[in-house]
Structure formats: structure tokens, C-alpha cells
């Protein structure tokens, strides 16, 4: 929520706020997607090394009842798609 508020506040200073929000949201979605890939890769590597904690953390990360970085990336893509409808 804080990042969304920060994005909207920064976008108000630009000539085209909707495209600024859209651009920032796409960047945030890309960052969250990369974070998801790095996190799952690291946890898989720990699990393949035989660490029980790595496998347990990966199972917890993939739990559908919890938010992951991929969920946040989808949220940012939704913000990017909705940005033109919230213009001034």
C-alpha cells in the first residue's frame, strides 16, 4: 500500500500521471517477477543440497494461502492496466 501511495504521489508531478503510474507499475512488476524467480531458485537449490529447511521454506512459499512475489507482480500489472481509469 505504501508503494502504491508513493507511486501515485510521484506521478502527480508529471504531465501525464496515468502513463507515469503505468510505467512505474510495469517496472515494479518486473522487479517482483525477478524476485520470485530468484527466491524459488535459491530455495530449490537449498532443497537439492539436502537442507530440510530449504524444502520446508519452498513449500511454505508455494502455499496458495500466502502471498508470494508472483502475486505482487500480478497486483502491479493490475495497477498498470487500471491506471488510465484513475486519471484526473
TIVO-2410 file (N, C-alpha, C; in nm, 3 decimals):
# residues 88
REC num residu      c1      c2      c3 atome chaine
REC   1      X   0.081  -0.119   0.000     N      A
REC   1      X   0.000   0.000   0.000    CA      A
REC   1      X   0.086   0.125   0.000     C      A
REC   2      X   0.193   0.122   0.075     N      A
REC   2      X   0.281   0.239   0.082    CA      A
REC   2      X   0.343   0.265  -0.055     C      A
REC   3      X   0.382   0.160  -0.124     N      A
REC   3      X   0.443   0.177  -0.255    CA      A
REC   3      X   0.342   0.231  -0.356     C      A
REC   4      X   0.219   0.189  -0.348     N      A
REC   4      X   0.116   0.241  -0.437    CA      A
REC   4      X   0.094   0.390  -0.409     C      A
REC   5      X   0.085   0.427  -0.282     N      A
REC   5      X   0.067   0.568  -0.247    CA      A
REC   5      X   0.187   0.650  -0.293     C      A
REC   6      X   0.306   0.598  -0.274     N      A
REC   6      X   0.427   0.666  -0.319    CA      A
REC   6      X   0.427   0.684  -0.471     C      A
REC   7      X   0.384   0.583  -0.543     N      A
REC   7      X   0.377   0.589  -0.689    CA      A
REC   7      X   0.279   0.695  -0.735     C      A
REC   8      X   0.162   0.699  -0.672     N      A
REC   8      X   0.060   0.797  -0.711    CA      A
REC   8      X   0.107   0.939  -0.678     C      A
REC   9      X   0.171   0.958  -0.564     N      A
REC   9      X   0.220   1.091  -0.526    CA      A
REC   9      X   0.327   1.138  -0.624     C      A
REC  10      X   0.418   1.050  -0.662     N      A
REC  10      X   0.521   1.088  -0.759    CA      A
REC  10      X   0.462   1.115  -0.896     C      A
REC  11      X   0.360   1.041  -0.933     N      A
REC  11      X   0.300   1.056  -1.065    CA      A
REC  11      X   0.223   1.187  -1.079     C      A
REC  12      X   0.177   1.243  -0.969     N      A
REC  12      X   0.101   1.368  -0.976    CA      A
REC  12      X   0.185   1.484  -1.028     C      A
REC  13      X   0.317   1.473  -1.015     N      A
REC  13      X   0.406   1.581  -1.058    CA      A
REC  13      X   0.441   1.574  -1.205     C      A
REC  14      X   0.397   1.470  -1.275     N      A
REC  14      X   0.430   1.453  -1.417    CA      A
REC  14      X   0.319   1.509  -1.505     C      A
REC  15      X   0.351   1.539  -1.632     N      A
REC  15      X   0.248   1.590  -1.722    CA      A
REC  15      X   0.137   1.488  -1.751     C      A
REC  16      X   0.170   1.360  -1.754     N      A
REC  16      X   0.071   1.255  -1.781    CA      A
REC  16      X   0.076   1.153  -1.666     C      A
REC  17      X  -0.001   1.176  -1.560     N      A
REC  17      X   0.007   1.088  -1.442    CA      A
REC  17      X  -0.028   0.942  -1.471     C      A
REC  18      X  -0.125   0.918  -1.559     N      A
REC  18      X  -0.165   0.780  -1.585    CA      A
REC  18      X  -0.052   0.699  -1.648     C      A
REC  19      X   0.019   0.759  -1.743     N      A
REC  19      X   0.130   0.685  -1.805    CA      A
REC  19      X   0.247   0.671  -1.709     C      A
REC  20      X   0.265   0.766  -1.618     N      A
REC  20      X   0.371   0.754  -1.518    CA      A
REC  20      X   0.342   0.639  -1.422     C      A
REC  21      X   0.217   0.630  -1.377     N      A
REC  21      X   0.179   0.519  -1.288    CA      A
REC  21      X   0.193   0.387  -1.361     C      A
REC  22      X   0.149   0.383  -1.486     N      A
REC  22      X   0.160   0.260  -1.565    CA      A
REC  22      X   0.306   0.218  -1.579     C      A
REC  23      X   0.393   0.313  -1.611     N      A
REC  23      X   0.535   0.279  -1.627    CA      A
REC  23      X   0.599   0.230  -1.499     C      A
REC  24      X   0.570   0.298  -1.387     N      A
REC  24      X   0.627   0.254  -1.259    CA      A
REC  24      X   0.571   0.118  -1.219     C      A
REC  25      X   0.444   0.094  -1.246     N      A
REC  25      X   0.383  -0.035  -1.210    CA      A
REC  25      X   0.445  -0.148  -1.292     C      A
REC  26      X   0.475  -0.123  -1.418     N      A
REC  26      X   0.538  -0.227  -1.501    CA      A
REC  26      X   0.679  -0.257  -1.450     C      A
REC  27      X   0.751  -0.153  -1.409     N      A
REC  27      X   0.886  -0.175  -1.353    CA      A
REC  27      X   0.876  -0.256  -1.224     C      A
REC  28      X   0.782  -0.219  -1.135     N      A
REC  28      X   0.764  -0.293  -1.011    CA      A
REC  28      X   0.724  -0.438  -1.037     C      A
REC  29      X   0.641  -0.462  -1.138     N      A
REC  29      X   0.602  -0.599  -1.173    CA      A
REC  29      X   0.722  -0.679  -1.220     C      A
REC  30      X   0.809  -0.616  -1.298     N      A
REC  30      X   0.930  -0.685  -1.344    CA      A
REC  30      X   1.022  -0.718  -1.227     C      A
REC  31      X   1.036  -0.624  -1.135     N      A
REC  31      X   1.121  -0.647  -1.018    CA      A
REC  31      X   1.066  -0.761  -0.933     C      A
REC  32      X   0.935  -0.762  -0.912     N      A
REC  32      X   0.874  -0.869  -0.832    CA      A
REC  32      X   0.884  -1.004  -0.902     C      A
REC  33      X   0.875  -1.006  -1.034     N      A
REC  33      X   0.890  -1.131  -1.109    CA      A
REC  33      X   1.031  -1.187  -1.095     C      A
REC  34      X   1.129  -1.099  -1.105     N      A
REC  34      X   1.269  -1.143  -1.087    CA      A
REC  34      X   1.291  -1.191  -0.944     C      A
REC  35      X   1.235  -1.120  -0.847     N      A
REC  35      X   1.248  -1.162  -0.707    CA      A
REC  35      X   1.185  -1.300  -0.686     C      A
REC  36      X   1.074  -1.327  -0.752     N      A
REC  36      X   1.010  -1.459  -0.741    CA      A
REC  36      X   1.101  -1.567  -0.799     C      A
REC  37      X   1.158  -1.541  -0.915     N      A
REC  37      X   1.246  -1.640  -0.978    CA      A
REC  37      X   1.371  -1.666  -0.892     C      A
REC  38      X   1.428  -1.562  -0.838     N      A
REC  38      X   1.547  -1.578  -0.754    CA      A
REC  38      X   1.513  -1.653  -0.625     C      A
REC  39      X   1.401  -1.618  -0.564     N      A
REC  39      X   1.362  -1.684  -0.440    CA      A
REC  39      X   1.335  -1.832  -0.460     C      A
REC  40      X   1.256  -1.867  -0.561     N      A
REC  40      X   1.228  -2.008  -0.583    CA      A
REC  40      X   1.353  -2.084  -0.625     C      A
REC  41      X   1.438  -2.021  -0.704     N      A
REC  41      X   1.564  -2.087  -0.743    CA      A
REC  41      X   1.655  -2.112  -0.625     C      A
REC  42      X   1.666  -2.014  -0.537     N      A
REC  42      X   1.751  -2.031  -0.418    CA      A
REC  42      X   1.695  -2.138  -0.325     C      A
REC  43      X   1.564  -2.139  -0.307     N      A
REC  43      X   1.504  -2.239  -0.219    CA      A
REC  43      X   1.513  -2.379  -0.278     C      A
REC  44      X   1.499  -2.390  -0.410     N      A
REC  44      X   1.519  -2.521  -0.475    CA      A
REC  44      X   1.662  -2.569  -0.458     C      A
REC  45      X   1.757  -2.477  -0.472     N      A
REC  45      X   1.898  -2.514  -0.456    CA      A
REC  45      X   1.926  -2.562  -0.314     C      A
REC  46      X   1.870  -2.493  -0.216     N      A
REC  46      X   1.888  -2.536  -0.077    CA      A
REC  46      X   1.824  -2.672  -0.054     C      A
REC  47      X   1.708  -2.695  -0.114     N      A
REC  47      X   1.643  -2.826  -0.101    CA      A
REC  47      X   1.723  -2.936  -0.168     C      A
REC  48      X   1.783  -2.905  -0.282     N      A
REC  48      X   1.862  -3.007  -0.351    CA      A
REC  48      X   1.994  -3.037  -0.280     C      A
REC  49      X   2.039  -2.944  -0.196     N      A
REC  49      X   2.158  -2.969  -0.116    CA      A
REC  49      X   2.129  -3.057   0.006     C      A
REC  50      X   2.002  -3.086   0.025     N      A
REC  50      X   1.964  -3.175   0.134    CA      A
REC  50      X   1.922  -3.102   0.260     C      A
REC  51      X   1.907  -2.971   0.254     N      A
REC  51      X   1.863  -2.897   0.372    CA      A
REC  51      X   1.711  -2.908   0.385     C      A
REC  52      X   1.668  -2.963   0.494     N      A
REC  52      X   1.525  -2.980   0.518    CA      A
REC  52      X   1.457  -2.844   0.528     C      A
REC  53      X   1.527  -2.745   0.583     N      A
REC  53      X   1.469  -2.611   0.598    CA      A
REC  53      X   1.442  -2.547   0.462     C      A
REC  54      X   1.528  -2.574   0.363     N      A
REC  54      X   1.507  -2.519   0.230    CA      A
REC  54      X   1.383  -2.575   0.165     C      A
REC  55      X   1.363  -2.704   0.177     N      A
REC  55      X   1.244  -2.767   0.120    CA      A
REC  55      X   1.118  -2.720   0.193     C      A
REC  56      X   1.127  -2.704   0.325     N      A
REC  56      X   1.012  -2.657   0.402    CA      A
REC  56      X   0.980  -2.511   0.366     C      A
REC  57      X   1.083  -2.429   0.346     N      A
REC  57      X   1.061  -2.289   0.309    CA      A
REC  57      X   0.999  -2.280   0.170     C      A
REC  58      X   1.043  -2.365   0.079     N      A
REC  58      X   0.986  -2.365  -0.056    CA      A
REC  58      X   0.839  -2.407  -0.052     C      A
REC  59      X   0.808  -2.507   0.028     N      A
REC  59      X   0.668  -2.550   0.042    CA      A
REC  59      X   0.583  -2.438   0.102     C      A
REC  60      X   0.639  -2.367   0.198     N      A
REC  60      X   0.567  -2.254   0.259    CA      A
REC  60      X   0.550  -2.141   0.160     C      A
REC  61      X   0.652  -2.116   0.078     N      A
REC  61      X   0.646  -2.008  -0.021    CA      A
REC  61      X   0.543  -2.039  -0.129     C      A
REC  62      X   0.527  -2.165  -0.162     N      A
REC  62      X   0.430  -2.205  -0.266    CA      A
REC  62      X   0.290  -2.227  -0.212     C      A
REC  63      X   0.271  -2.212  -0.083     N      A
REC  63      X   0.139  -2.231  -0.023    CA      A
REC  63      X   0.042  -2.130  -0.083     C      A
REC  64      X  -0.070  -2.176  -0.141     N      A
REC  64      X  -0.162  -2.083  -0.206    CA      A
REC  64      X  -0.231  -1.985  -0.111     C      A
REC  65      X  -0.225  -2.012   0.018     N      A
REC  65      X  -0.286  -1.920   0.114    CA      A
REC  65      X  -0.195  -1.804   0.151     C      A
REC  66      X  -0.072  -1.805   0.102     N      A
REC  66      X   0.023  -1.699   0.133    CA      A
REC  66      X   0.055  -1.619   0.008     C      A
REC  67      X   0.091  -1.494   0.027     N      A
REC  67      X   0.131  -1.410  -0.084    CA      A
REC  67      X   0.277  -1.437  -0.119     C      A
REC  68      X   0.305  -1.440  -0.247     N      A
REC  68      X   0.442  -1.454  -0.293    CA      A
REC  68      X   0.475  -1.333  -0.380     C      A
REC  69      X   0.597  -1.326  -0.425     N      A
REC  69      X   0.639  -1.217  -0.513    CA      A
REC  69      X   0.562  -1.221  -0.644     C      A
REC  70      X   0.523  -1.339  -0.689     N      A
REC  70      X   0.447  -1.351  -0.812    CA      A
REC  70      X   0.307  -1.288  -0.796     C      A
REC  71      X   0.248  -1.304  -0.679     N      A
REC  71      X   0.119  -1.240  -0.652    CA      A
REC  71      X   0.132  -1.088  -0.656     C      A
REC  72      X   0.241  -1.037  -0.602     N      A
REC  72      X   0.263  -0.893  -0.605    CA      A
REC  72      X   0.288  -0.843  -0.746     C      A
REC  73      X   0.356  -0.923  -0.827     N      A
REC  73      X   0.378  -0.885  -0.967    CA      A
REC  73      X   0.244  -0.876  -1.041     C      A
REC  74      X   0.155  -0.969  -1.015     N      A
REC  74      X   0.023  -0.966  -1.079    CA      A
REC  74      X  -0.056  -0.844  -1.030     C      A
REC  75      X  -0.042  -0.811  -0.902     N      A
REC  75      X  -0.109  -0.692  -0.850    CA      A
REC  75      X  -0.058  -0.566  -0.921     C      A
REC  76      X   0.074  -0.557  -0.944     N      A
REC  76      X   0.129  -0.440  -1.014    CA      A
REC  76      X   0.084  -0.436  -1.159     C      A
REC  77      X   0.069  -0.550  -1.223     N      A
REC  77      X   0.016  -0.550  -1.360    CA      A
REC  77      X  -0.129  -0.504  -1.362     C      A
REC  78      X  -0.204  -0.538  -1.259     N      A
REC  78      X  -0.342  -0.490  -1.248    CA      A
REC  78      X  -0.345  -0.338  -1.230     C      A
REC  79      X  -0.254  -0.285  -1.150     N      A
REC  79      X  -0.243  -0.140  -1.133    CA      A
REC  79      X  -0.207  -0.075  -1.266     C      A
REC  80      X  -0.116  -0.136  -1.341     N      A
REC  80      X  -0.078  -0.080  -1.471    CA      A
REC  80      X  -0.195  -0.078  -1.568     C      A
REC  81      X  -0.277  -0.182  -1.566     N      A
REC  81      X  -0.391  -0.188  -1.654    CA      A
REC  81      X  -0.502  -0.091  -1.612     C      A
REC  82      X  -0.514  -0.067  -1.482     N      A
REC  82      X  -0.620   0.021  -1.430    CA      A
REC  82      X  -0.579   0.167  -1.427     C      A
REC  83      X  -0.452   0.198  -1.447     N      A
REC  83      X  -0.403   0.336  -1.434    CA      A
REC  83      X  -0.478   0.437  -1.522     C      A
REC  84      X  -0.509   0.408  -1.647     N      A
REC  84      X  -0.579   0.509  -1.729    CA      A
REC  84      X  -0.719   0.545  -1.676     C      A
REC  85      X  -0.780   0.458  -1.599     N      A
REC  85      X  -0.915   0.485  -1.549    CA      A
REC  85      X  -0.917   0.571  -1.424     C      A
REC  86      X  -0.800   0.595  -1.366     N      A
REC  86      X  -0.792   0.674  -1.243    CA      A
REC  86      X  -0.723   0.808  -1.266     C      A
REC  87      X  -0.727   0.857  -1.386     N      A
REC  87      X  -0.668   0.986  -1.419    CA      A
REC  87      X  -0.749   1.100  -1.359     C      A
REC  88      X  -0.699   1.220  -1.378     N      A
REC  88      X  -0.766   1.337  -1.320    CA      A
REC  88      X  -0.890   1.367  -1.391     C      A
***
